[in-house]
Amino acid sequence: MKSSQKPKSYKILVAGHFGAGKTTFVRTLSQIPILETEKKTTLEEEKSKKKTTTVAMDFGEYITEEGMKIHVFGIPGQERFSFMWPILARNTVGFIYMLDSTDSSRWQEVFQQIKLFRKISPDAPFIFVANKQDLPNAMSVEEIRKKLKLPENIKIVPCVATDKEKVLSCLEELLKLVKEKFQNQEKVS
């Protein structure tokens, strides 16, 4: 690619419940130092899970081999930060919904996000990412699908958010769906 050519850019959103691994995912994926808004966790029930939490957003970038620039936004997972969700979801071409494969107690929180994002971007493709698959008590993709009652056509991708190869695999799965959507729109036009 010539240096004078500007790569196409797209925005994706990484959503999910508190402690799912969104910040780690964005950090692992990004080719630039990420902007993160981590602050000390203040709620007692959250302190036992982790010491810090995202209070606004995480931001990173990734440029694909084809020259597509991906702006990656991670959102805070807690309900008290939900006022940020619609703002961050604008102009998003795809969503990654992260789940902690070892802790199903918070999974239903993700569906509140999904409902909101489907209203804002009803045609944006999405995948579920089953994070923390390296831990011994992680549920398999099949167990997660069954527990959430997800149909086979909804992708669930196993992941370890600290593993660059696995994170890139998740991004590739989402980008396949995004490209299919754009190709289908071109056929209709």
C-alpha positions, -999 to +999 in steps of 0.1 A: +000+000+000+013+034-009+019+057+021-004+083+006-034+059+007-054+063+038-067+029+051-104+025+055-114+027+091-141+009+111-152+010+146-159-021+167-172-022+203-160-047+229-188-051+254-195-075+282-200-079+319-177-066+347-145-087+348-150-104+314-116-092+301-125-064+278-096-041+287-071-070+284-086-079+250-083-043+237-047-040+252-037-073+236-052-064+202-040-028+199-010-019+179-008+014+197-006+021+234-042+020+245-062+048+261-077+033+292-097+048+320-090+023+347-098+035+383-097+017+416-127-005+422-149+011+449-178-014+454-170-042+479-186-069+457-163-059+428-131-055+449-130-093+454-130-098+416-104-072+406-087-041+418-095-017+389-124-011+365-130+009+333-150+040+341-154+055+306-138+034+278-107+017+265-095+026+230-070+009+207-063+005+170-054-024+148-046-023+111-053-055+092-030-069+065-054-054+039-049-020+054-083-017+072-079+004+103-100-009+132-108+015+160-115-007+190-136+006+219-140-013+251-169-002+273-174-004+311-195-034+319-214-021+350-249-008+349-239+024+366-218+033+335-246+025+311-251+061+301-219+057+281-230+027+261-252+045+235-226+072+230-198+046+224-221+024+202-227+051+176-213+042+141-201+008+152-199-018+124-197-048+148-198-059+184-178-084+205-197-095+236-172-109+261-181-135+287-160-148+315-162-186+308-155-193+345-183-171+360-218-174+346-233-154+374-229-122+354-238-133+319-273-120+319-259-085+323-246-088+287-281-092+274-290-057+287-262-043+266-272-064+236-308-051+237-296-015+237-270-021+210-295-039+187-318-008+189-289+015+180-273-007+153-298-034+145-279-047+115-244-046+130-229-081+132-218-095+165-200-125+181-198-138+216-162-143+229-158-170+256-128-156+275-106-173+301-106-206+282-072-214+297-086-218+332-094-252+345-130-243+354-138-227+321-170-238+304-167-250+268-183-231+239-210-259+238-218-255+275-221-217+271-243-221+240-266-244+259-267-223+291-275-191+272-299-210+248-281-195+218-289-208+183-262-224+162-260-194+138-247-172+166-209-174+168-192-181+201-154-179+198-131-194+225-105-169+237-077-161+262-075-123+262-038-123+270-030-144+239-025-123+208-032-151+184-065-160+200-076-123+202-068-119+165-088-150+157-118-133+175-113-101+155-111-121+122-144-139+130-161-106+136-145-090+105-158-119+083-193-111+094-188-073+088-174-080+053-203-103+045-227-076+055-210-049+033-209-073+004-246-081+008-254-044+009-234-038-023-254-066-041-287-049-030-275-014-041 
